């Protein structure tokens, strides 16, 4: 069973996180801006489906990847930091999140992604890549160093990551090569579903890129403009301003989506107040804003595994509303999402994957 699953996991996560090119493309947006207290990171999930889970990820777990490199070895790591993540498929499969060191990150679809051939680097899906960064990294410099040993596979995505200093990095894979944008090569801290270079060219010249799904360049420009307009003297917090940007400036304006599916494009809007280690979010299924203070969560390896429906009908602080991990609930969320995306995995194969990802022990 394990040898068989090595091949299908690549197919599984490629479909789960990116989706086929013929499907309604995701149109996510992410950005970071500074406030007097510190940086704030915002991210929208724009997707046909709205389901998902929020996880409290514990520090101290000894983890293993489920893909193998050319030397027939999986990646292994130990989680140094606890985190909160927002997951589309299930446990250990984050779309975005923040760790207790203040590292915040989100993934976005990039259909022009081209990955390299197999080599000795460890192959990982976007979900595993993101979980590794949340588990092990404090700074953007840590992320840049950690990604050198990894080879993204199967997922047509790119990433925006920010740390507690406000430094950011964008990671893309184009033409089989990894592109890292940071420091002087990252003049604006925003990303959508076109390449960073194309969005930057639009900001500089007004020329719309040929590959511009969901008006990506325009969404990046809106995020940048609104971020620069933030004024704490107006009495609005940075995280509330981020939610306002996500609601009013970064939603794909295509009317056909609302007509066809009778629902808005954006499903989740997340604001990470990095300095305070606080998260505020809303969903289209439940619009009242919910908040999470990471200081009030127990990330110890011996603590219970906790999870929550991202659309739970709650409001305000929700640290006490997490539920103990439910294996069947997690499996059903994964099964439903994967079947929607048209994966060819049968029930046994999906159960193997969810069982593998929930089985990591505390490190000795």
C-alpha positions as CSV (number, residue, x, y, z in Angstrom):
1,X,0.0,0.0,0.0
2,X,2.8,2.4,0.9
3,X,4.7,2.0,-2.4
4,X,1.4,2.4,-4.3
5,X,0.6,5.6,-2.4
6,X,4.0,7.2,-3.3
7,X,2.8,7.8,-6.8
8,X,-0.8,8.8,-6.1
9,X,0.1,11.4,-3.5
10,X,1.6,13.6,-6.1
11,X,-1.7,13.5,-8.1
12,X,-3.7,14.0,-5.0
13,X,-2.1,17.2,-3.7
14,X,-1.7,18.7,-7.2
15,X,-5.5,18.5,-7.7
16,X,-6.4,19.4,-4.1
17,X,-4.4,22.6,-3.8
18,X,-4.4,24.0,-7.4
19,X,-7.2,22.4,-9.3
20,X,-7.4,21.6,-13.0
21,X,-6.9,24.5,-15.3
22,X,-10.4,24.0,-16.7
23,X,-12.0,24.5,-13.4
24,X,-13.2,27.9,-12.1
25,X,-9.8,29.3,-11.1
26,X,-9.1,30.4,-7.6
27,X,-8.4,34.1,-7.4
28,X,-6.6,34.5,-4.0
29,X,-4.9,37.7,-2.9
30,X,-2.4,38.4,-0.1
31,X,-0.5,41.4,1.1
32,X,1.4,42.9,4.0
33,X,1.6,46.5,5.3
34,X,3.1,48.2,8.3
35,X,1.4,49.8,11.2
36,X,2.9,51.7,14.2
37,X,2.6,48.5,16.2
38,X,4.0,46.2,13.5
39,X,3.1,44.4,10.3
40,X,-0.3,43.1,9.3
41,X,-0.8,40.3,6.8
42,X,-4.1,39.9,4.8
43,X,-5.3,37.1,2.6
44,X,-8.4,36.2,0.7
45,X,-9.4,32.7,-0.4
46,X,-11.5,32.9,-3.6
47,X,-12.9,29.5,-4.5
48,X,-16.0,27.8,-5.7
49,X,-16.3,25.8,-2.4
50,X,-16.4,27.2,1.1
51,X,-15.6,24.4,3.4
52,X,-12.5,24.2,5.5
53,X,-11.0,23.6,9.0
54,X,-8.9,25.6,11.4
55,X,-6.2,23.7,13.3
56,X,-4.0,24.4,16.3
57,X,-0.7,22.8,15.2
58,X,1.5,21.7,18.1
59,X,5.2,22.3,18.4
60,X,7.5,19.3,19.1
61,X,6.0,16.9,16.6
62,X,8.4,14.7,14.6
63,X,7.1,14.8,11.0
64,X,7.8,13.0,7.7
65,X,6.9,13.9,4.2
66,X,4.9,11.5,2.0
67,X,7.0,12.0,-1.2
68,X,10.4,10.6,-1.9
69,X,13.4,12.2,-3.6
70,X,15.7,10.6,-6.2
71,X,17.6,8.9,-3.3
72,X,14.3,7.3,-2.1
73,X,14.2,9.5,1.0
74,X,11.4,11.5,2.5
75,X,12.0,14.8,4.2
76,X,11.9,14.7,8.0
77,X,11.6,17.6,10.4
78,X,10.6,18.5,14.0
79,X,8.1,21.4,14.6
80,X,9.9,24.1,16.5
81,X,6.9,26.4,16.6
82,X,3.2,26.0,17.2
83,X,0.8,27.6,14.7
84,X,-2.8,28.2,13.6
85,X,-3.6,27.2,10.1
86,X,-6.6,27.4,7.7
87,X,-6.8,24.1,5.8
88,X,-8.8,23.2,2.7
89,X,-8.2,19.4,2.7
90,X,-7.5,18.4,6.3
91,X,-4.8,18.2,9.0
92,X,-1.3,19.1,7.9
93,X,-2.5,20.6,4.7
94,X,-2.6,24.4,5.3
95,X,-3.6,27.0,2.7
96,X,-2.5,29.8,5.1
97,X,-1.5,30.4,8.7
98,X,0.7,32.1,11.3
99,X,3.1,30.6,13.9
100,X,3.9,31.7,17.4
101,X,7.1,33.4,16.2
102,X,5.0,35.7,14.0
103,X,5.7,34.1,10.6
104,X,2.5,34.5,8.4
105,X,2.0,32.9,5.0
106,X,-0.5,32.2,2.3
107,X,-0.5,30.2,-1.0
108,X,-2.1,31.3,-4.2
109,X,-2.7,29.6,-7.5
110,X,-0.3,30.3,-10.3
111,X,-1.2,28.2,-13.4
112,X,2.0,29.1,-15.3
113,X,4.1,27.3,-12.7
114,X,6.7,24.9,-14.2
115,X,8.5,22.5,-11.9
116,X,12.0,21.0,-12.4
117,X,12.8,17.3,-12.9
118,X,13.3,15.0,-10.0
119,X,16.6,15.4,-8.2
120,X,18.1,14.8,-4.7
121,X,16.0,17.7,-3.2
122,X,13.0,16.6,-1.2
123,X,9.7,16.9,-3.2
124,X,6.9,18.5,-1.3
125,X,3.4,19.7,-2.1
126,X,2.5,23.3,-1.4
127,X,0.7,22.2,1.8
128,X,3.8,20.4,3.1
129,X,6.0,23.3,2.0
130,X,3.8,25.8,4.0
131,X,3.6,23.5,7.0
132,X,7.4,23.2,7.1
133,X,7.8,26.9,7.1
134,X,5.2,27.4,9.8
135,X,6.8,24.6,11.9
136,X,10.5,25.6,11.6
137,X,10.9,29.3,10.5
138,X,11.1,32.6,12.4
139,X,12.2,35.0,9.7
140,X,12.1,35.4,5.9
141,X,15.8,34.5,5.9
142,X,14.9,31.2,7.5
143,X,12.3,30.6,4.8
144,X,14.8,31.3,2.0
145,X,17.3,29.0,3.5
146,X,14.8,26.2,4.2
147,X,13.3,26.2,0.7
148,X,16.7,25.5,-0.9
149,X,16.5,21.8,0.0
150,X,12.9,21.5,-1.2
151,X,11.4,20.9,-4.7
152,X,7.8,21.8,-5.1
153,X,5.8,19.2,-7.0
154,X,2.2,18.9,-8.3
155,X,0.9,22.2,-7.1
156,X,0.5,25.2,-9.5
157,X,1.0,27.8,-6.7
158,X,3.2,30.5,-5.4
159,X,3.6,32.0,-1.9
160,X,3.8,35.2,0.1
161,X,5.4,35.0,3.5
162,X,6.0,37.7,6.1
163,X,7.8,37.8,9.4
164,X,7.6,39.8,12.6
165,X,9.9,42.5,11.2
166,X,7.6,43.1,8.2
167,X,10.1,41.5,5.8
168,X,8.5,39.5,3.1
169,X,9.4,36.9,0.5
170,X,7.6,35.6,-2.6
171,X,8.5,32.1,-3.8
172,X,7.6,31.1,-7.4
173,X,8.7,28.3,-9.7
174,X,8.9,29.3,-13.3
175,X,10.5,27.5,-16.2
176,X,11.7,24.8,-13.8
177,X,13.6,27.4,-11.7
178,X,12.8,28.8,-8.3
179,X,12.4,32.6,-8.2
180,X,12.9,34.2,-4.8
181,X,11.8,37.8,-4.5
182,X,12.9,39.5,-1.3
183,X,14.7,42.7,0.0
184,X,15.4,45.1,-2.9
185,X,13.8,42.6,-5.3
186,X,10.4,43.0,-3.5
187,X,9.4,46.7,-3.8
188,X,5.7,45.9,-3.1
189,X,4.4,43.3,-0.7
190,X,1.3,41.9,-2.4
191,X,0.5,38.9,-4.6
192,X,-2.4,37.4,-6.5
193,X,-2.6,34.8,-9.4
194,X,-0.2,36.3,-12.0
195,X,3.5,36.3,-11.7
196,X,5.0,38.8,-9.3
197,X,7.1,40.4,-12.2
198,X,3.9,40.9,-14.3
199,X,2.0,42.5,-11.4
200,X,5.0,44.7,-10.7
201,X,5.2,45.8,-14.3
202,X,1.5,46.7,-14.2
203,X,2.1,48.9,-11.2
204,X,5.0,50.6,-12.9
205,X,3.7,51.0,-16.4
206,X,-0.1,50.2,-16.4
207,X,0.4,47.4,-18.9
208,X,-1.9,44.5,-18.2
209,X,-0.1,41.2,-18.4
210,X,-1.3,38.6,-20.9
211,X,-1.7,36.1,-18.1
212,X,-3.9,37.9,-15.6
213,X,-6.5,35.5,-14.2
214,X,-9.3,37.2,-12.2
215,X,-7.7,40.6,-12.8
216,X,-4.7,39.6,-10.7
217,X,-2.6,42.7,-11.5
218,X,-5.5,45.0,-10.6
219,X,-6.1,43.2,-7.3
220,X,-2.4,43.6,-6.4
221,X,-2.6,47.3,-7.3
222,X,-5.7,47.7,-5.2
223,X,-4.0,46.0,-2.2
224,X,-1.0,48.2,-2.5
225,X,-3.0,51.4,-2.8
226,X,-5.2,50.6,0.1
227,X,-2.3,49.5,2.3
228,X,-0.6,52.9,1.7
229,X,-3.8,54.7,2.7
230,X,-3.9,53.1,6.2
231,X,-4.0,55.9,8.8
232,X,-4.1,54.8,12.5
233,X,-5.3,58.2,13.4
234,X,-8.7,57.3,12.0
235,X,-9.2,54.9,14.9
236,X,-9.3,51.6,12.9
237,X,-6.9,48.8,13.8
238,X,-4.5,47.4,11.2
239,X,-6.3,44.0,11.2
240,X,-9.7,45.6,10.6
241,X,-8.2,47.7,7.8
242,X,-6.8,44.5,6.3
243,X,-10.3,43.0,6.4
244,X,-11.7,46.1,4.8
245,X,-9.1,45.9,2.0
246,X,-10.0,42.2,1.4
247,X,-13.7,43.0,1.3
248,X,-13.7,46.1,-0.8
249,X,-10.5,46.1,-2.9
250,X,-9.4,42.6,-3.5
251,X,-12.5,40.7,-4.6
252,X,-12.6,39.6,-8.2
253,X,-15.2,41.9,-9.8
254,X,-16.4,39.3,-12.4
255,X,-20.2,39.5,-12.3
256,X,-20.6,36.1,-14.1
257,X,-19.4,34.3,-11.0
258,X,-22.2,35.6,-8.8
259,X,-24.7,35.0,-11.6
260,X,-23.6,31.5,-12.3
261,X,-23.1,30.3,-8.7
262,X,-25.3,32.8,-6.9
263,X,-22.6,33.4,-4.4
264,X,-19.6,35.7,-4.0
265,X,-16.2,34.7,-5.2
266,X,-14.4,35.3,-1.9
267,X,-14.9,32.6,0.7
268,X,-12.5,33.4,3.5
269,X,-10.9,36.7,4.5
270,X,-8.0,36.5,7.1
271,X,-6.0,39.2,8.8
272,X,-2.9,38.3,10.8
273,X,-1.8,41.0,13.3
274,X,1.8,39.8,13.5
275,X,2.9,42.0,16.3
276,X,0.1,41.0,18.6
277,X,0.0,37.3,17.3
278,X,-3.7,37.7,16.7
279,X,-5.9,36.5,13.9
280,X,-9.2,38.0,12.8
281,X,-11.3,36.4,10.1
282,X,-14.7,36.2,8.4
283,X,-16.3,33.9,5.9
284,X,-19.1,34.3,3.5
285,X,-21.0,31.6,5.3
286,X,-20.7,33.5,8.6
287,X,-19.8,37.2,8.3
288,X,-19.3,38.2,11.9
289,X,-15.6,38.6,12.6
290,X,-13.9,36.0,14.8
291,X,-10.6,36.5,16.6
292,X,-7.8,34.2,17.9
293,X,-5.1,35.2,20.3
294,X,-2.2,32.8,19.8
295,X,-1.0,33.5,23.4
296,X,-4.1,31.9,24.7
297,X,-3.6,28.6,22.9
298,X,-1.7,25.6,24.1
299,X,0.9,24.5,21.5
300,X,2.6,22.0,23.8
301,X,3.2,18.7,22.1
302,X,1.4,16.9,24.9
303,X,-1.7,19.1,24.6
304,X,-4.8,17.8,22.8
305,X,-5.0,18.2,19.0
306,X,-7.6,20.9,18.3
307,X,-9.7,21.8,15.3
308,X,-12.7,23.9,14.3
309,X,-15.0,24.4,11.3
310,X,-13.9,27.6,9.6
311,X,-17.6,28.5,9.1
312,X,-18.6,27.9,12.7
313,X,-21.3,30.4,13.8
314,X,-19.2,32.2,16.3
315,X,-18.3,35.8,17.0
316,X,-15.5,37.6,18.8
317,X,-12.8,35.6,20.7
318,X,-13.0,31.9,19.9
319,X,-10.0,30.3,21.6
320,X,-12.3,28.2,23.8
321,X,-14.5,27.0,20.9
322,X,-11.9,24.6,19.5
323,X,-12.9,20.9,19.6
324,X,-10.8,17.9,20.2
325,X,-9.4,16.4,17.0
326,X,-12.0,14.1,15.3
327,X,-10.4,11.7,12.8
328,X,-13.6,10.9,11.0
329,X,-14.5,14.6,10.7
330,X,-11.1,15.3,9.3
331,X,-11.3,12.4,6.9
332,X,-14.8,13.4,5.6
333,X,-13.6,17.0,5.0
334,X,-10.6,15.6,3.0
335,X,-12.8,13.1,1.1
336,X,-15.4,15.6,0.2
337,X,-12.9,18.2,-1.1
338,X,-10.9,15.7,-3.1
339,X,-13.9,14.2,-4.7
340,X,-15.1,17.7,-5.7
341,X,-11.8,18.2,-7.5
342,X,-12.2,15.0,-9.4
343,X,-9.3,13.0,-7.9
344,X,-9.1,9.4,-8.8
345,X,-8.3,8.2,-5.3
346,X,-10.5,5.6,-3.8
347,X,-11.7,5.5,-0.1
348,X,-8.8,3.4,1.0
349,X,-6.2,5.7,-0.5
350,X,-7.7,8.8,1.0
351,X,-8.0,7.1,4.4
352,X,-4.3,6.1,4.1
353,X,-3.3,9.7,3.5
354,X,-5.3,11.3,6.3
355,X,-4.2,8.5,8.7
356,X,-0.6,9.1,7.8
357,X,-0.8,12.9,8.4
358,X,-2.6,12.6,11.7
359,X,-0.1,10.0,13.1
360,X,3.0,12.2,13.8
361,X,4.4,11.5,17.3
362,X,6.1,13.9,19.7
363,X,9.8,14.0,19.1
364,X,11.9,12.1,21.6
